[in-house]
Amino acid sequence: MAGFCSSSTLSSVSNFRTSWLVETHSRRTIPGKPLHRRNVNIKAEVTYVNADEAKKLIAVEGYAILDVRDNSQYNRAHIKSCYHVPLFVENQDNDFGTIIKRTVHNNFSGLFFGLPFTKLNPDFVQSVKSQFSPESKLLLVCQEGLRSSAAANQLDQAGFQNIACITSGLQKVKPGTFDSVGTTELQDAGKAGLVTVQGKISAVLGTVLVCAYLFITFFPEQAEKLLQFAPTS
């Protein structure tokens, strides 16, 4: 009797171990593996292309252009017939910390580079979904290529399967590559603030210095007389 009980116990233990070591897969059993479940998420790869390759995606494969830049850059210049859903929107929050950060930003980056004080658009993915299905072919564009990559990552996680980005953004696109709308060229849409007049100021100062040098060189007597009238400290 004792032997029978021992045999039953060993048999039960053996069956328990075997069931733990068996994985069911497509109605077949594979011995020697622990039983567990697998969650497999299939993600599409983002395609990075240059401007010429991007034109082929649009003309041949029917990709729609999605501009993810902020409103200021989009209004300066954008590709004709593109869609616009900004990844970042202007931050108008009025809590104390945001007011301080916005003031500092506007006095430096905003003043010199014309960059608005922004925050991540909480409705970005939902706004894109309202206009496109996950199977849509989308070419994402921004000014430097960083925002389009970040936007592609969000859309990839949301289930979009056909996404492409222009490497280095619109700043590397040659004039005339795309039909554009706006007050400037696509590659210059990111330039604003004092940096836009810096080059003009340098050109004017350079011209004045060159003219002064030539005047002193070819008309030294007249230059000396003029210097005599100059105020001295």
C-alpha positions in Angstrom: 0.0 0.0 0.0 2.8 2.3 0.9 4.5 1.5 -2.3 1.4 2.2 -4.3 1.0 5.7 -2.6 4.7 6.5 -3.3 4.2 5.5 -6.9 1.1 7.7 -7.2 2.9 10.6 -5.6 5.9 10.3 -7.9 3.6 10.1 -10.9 1.7 13.2 -9.8 4.9 15.1 -9.3 6.2 13.9 -12.7 3.0 15.0 -14.4 3.2 18.4 -12.7 6.8 18.9 -13.9 6.0 17.8 -17.4 3.0 20.2 -17.6 5.2 23.0 -16.4 7.8 22.2 -19.0 5.4 22.1 -21.9 4.5 25.0 -24.0 1.4 24.8 -26.2 2.0 26.4 -29.7 -0.4 26.0 -32.6 -1.9 22.9 -31.1 1.5 21.3 -30.8 3.4 20.6 -27.6 7.1 21.5 -27.3 8.7 19.7 -24.3 11.5 21.3 -22.4 10.3 24.9 -22.2 8.5 26.7 -19.4 4.9 27.6 -20.0 4.5 31.4 -20.6 2.6 33.8 -22.8 4.2 36.0 -25.4 3.0 39.5 -26.5 4.4 40.3 -29.9 4.1 43.9 -31.0 4.9 44.4 -34.7 6.3 47.9 -35.3 7.0 49.5 -38.7 10.4 51.1 -39.4 10.5 54.8 -40.2 12.0 55.6 -43.6 14.5 58.5 -43.8 14.9 60.0 -47.2 16.5 63.0 -48.9 14.5 65.7 -50.7 14.7 64.0 -54.1 13.6 60.6 -52.7 10.8 62.4 -50.8 9.5 63.8 -54.1 9.4 60.3 -55.5 7.4 59.1 -52.5 4.9 61.8 -53.1 4.6 61.5 -56.9 4.9 57.7 -57.3 3.8 56.1 -54.0 1.1 58.7 -53.0 2.6 59.9 -49.7 0.8 62.8 -48.1 3.0 65.6 -46.6 2.5 66.3 -42.9 4.2 69.4 -41.6 4.8 69.2 -37.8 6.5 72.6 -37.3 5.1 75.3 -35.1 2.7 77.9 -36.6 5.4 80.7 -37.0 7.7 78.6 -39.2 4.8 77.1 -41.1 3.4 80.5 -41.9 6.8 81.7 -43.2 7.1 78.9 -45.7 5.5 75.5 -46.2 5.2 72.9 -49.0 2.1 73.5 -51.1 -0.9 71.2 -50.4 0.7 69.8 -47.2 -1.2 69.1 -44.0 -0.3 70.9 -40.8 -0.4 69.4 -37.3 2.2 71.0 -35.0 4.1 68.7 -32.6 4.6 71.7 -30.3 2.2 74.5 -29.6 2.8 77.9 -28.1 2.8 77.7 -24.3 0.3 80.3 -22.9 0.1 78.8 -19.4 0.1 81.4 -16.7 1.4 79.5 -13.7 4.4 81.3 -11.9 7.0 78.8 -13.2 5.9 79.0 -16.8 5.8 82.9 -16.7 9.4 83.0 -15.5 10.6 80.5 -18.2 8.6 82.3 -20.9 10.1 85.7 -19.9 13.6 84.3 -20.0 13.0 82.6 -23.3 11.5 85.7 -25.0 14.5 87.8 -23.9 17.1 85.5 -25.3 16.0 82.7 -27.8 12.9 84.6 -28.8 14.7 87.9 -29.3 17.7 86.6 -31.2 16.3 83.6 -33.0 12.6 84.3 -33.1 11.7 81.0 -31.5 8.3 80.9 -29.8 8.0 79.5 -26.2 6.3 76.1 -26.8 5.1 72.9 -25.2 4.4 69.5 -26.5 1.0 69.3 -28.3 -1.1 67.0 -26.2 -3.6 66.4 -29.1 -1.0 65.7 -31.8 -1.7 62.0 -32.3 -5.4 62.4 -32.0 -5.4 65.3 -34.5 -3.5 63.2 -37.0 -5.8 60.2 -36.5 -8.8 62.5 -37.2 -7.3 63.1 -40.7 -5.5 59.9 -41.6 -6.0 56.2 -41.1 -3.1 54.1 -39.6 -2.6 52.6 -43.2 -2.0 56.1 -44.7 1.4 56.9 -46.2 2.8 60.0 -44.4 5.9 62.0 -45.2 6.7 64.1 -42.0 8.6 67.3 -42.4 10.1 69.9 -40.0 12.8 72.4 -40.2 15.8 70.5 -38.8 14.6 66.9 -38.8 14.4 66.5 -35.0 10.7 67.2 -34.6 9.7 65.0 -37.5 11.6 62.1 -35.9 9.9 62.6 -32.6 6.5 62.8 -34.3 7.3 59.7 -36.3 8.0 57.8 -33.0 4.6 58.9 -31.6 2.7 57.9 -34.7 4.6 54.6 -34.9 3.5 53.8 -31.3 0.0 54.7 -32.2 -0.1 52.1 -35.0 0.8 54.1 -38.2 2.7 51.8 -40.5 3.9 53.9 -43.4 6.0 56.8 -42.2 8.9 58.6 -43.8 10.9 61.7 -42.8 13.2 64.1 -44.6 16.7 63.7 -43.2 17.9 67.0 -41.7 14.6 68.7 -42.4 13.6 71.5 -44.8 16.8 73.5 -43.9 18.7 71.3 -46.4 16.2 71.4 -49.2 17.4 73.3 -52.2 15.2 76.2 -53.5 12.7 75.1 -56.1 12.7 71.4 -55.0 9.1 71.7 -53.8 6.3 74.2 -54.7 6.1 76.3 -51.6 3.8 79.0 -50.1 5.0 81.8 -47.9 7.2 84.9 -47.6 10.5 83.1 -47.7 12.2 79.9 -49.0 11.6 76.7 -47.1 15.2 76.4 -46.0 15.0 79.9 -44.4 11.7 79.4 -42.6 13.5 78.8 -39.3 15.4 82.1 -39.4 13.9 85.0 -37.5 14.7 87.5 -34.8 17.9 89.5 -34.8 19.8 86.8 -36.7 17.9 87.8 -39.8 19.4 91.3 -39.8 22.8 90.4 -38.4 24.1 89.6 -41.9 22.8 92.9 -43.3 24.5 94.8 -40.5 27.8 93.0 -41.1 27.5 93.8 -44.9 26.9 97.5 -44.3 29.8 97.8 -41.8 32.0 95.9 -44.2 31.1 98.2 -47.0 31.8 101.3 -44.9 35.2 100.1 -43.8 36.2 99.2 -47.4 35.2 102.6 -48.6 37.1 104.3 -45.8 40.2 102.3 -46.6 40.0 103.1 -50.3 39.5 106.8 -49.6 42.5 107.0 -47.3 44.6 105.1 -49.8 43.8 107.1 -52.9 43.1 110.5 -51.3 45.5 110.7 -48.3 45.5 114.6 -48.2 41.8 114.9 -48.1 41.6 112.1 -45.5 44.1 113.9 -43.3 42.1 117.2 -43.5 39.0 115.3 -42.5 40.7 113.7 -39.5 41.8 117.2 -38.3 38.1 118.1 -37.9 37.4 114.9 -35.9 36.8 115.6 -32.2 39.6 114.5 -29.9 39.2 113.2 -26.4 
